[in-house]
Amino acid sequence: MSKLVKRLLLFFIGIPLIFLLVIFKEGNHIPLHIGICIFAILAVYELHSILKIKIEVQSLWIPLFLTGLITITSFLTHSFGISEKWLIISFAFAVFF
């Protein structure tokens, strides 16, 4: 598939899908938060794959776990009113780990 076709598919399918997820307010934007969590974990996996070619990196489960922890804590904080201190704690844990 050519780059042009990939970009057109992203424009005509991906962008409207993102808008629908933002507009869909059922359950405090649960589908949007699930999508953010999935794409954040996929981005960490891709970055890990790129970096391990050039430099020595830590095992994959650590950044995947920490990324999931931050995104899930953010979802719980904004959707269910859990104290923001847990978001700060999870972010600090991920930075200093």
ABEGO torsion letter per residue (X at the ends): XBAAAAAAAAAAAAAAAAAAAAABABGGGAAAAAAAAAAAAAAAAAAAAAAAAABBBBBAAAAAAAAAAAAAAAAAAAAAGBBAAAAAAAAAAAAAX
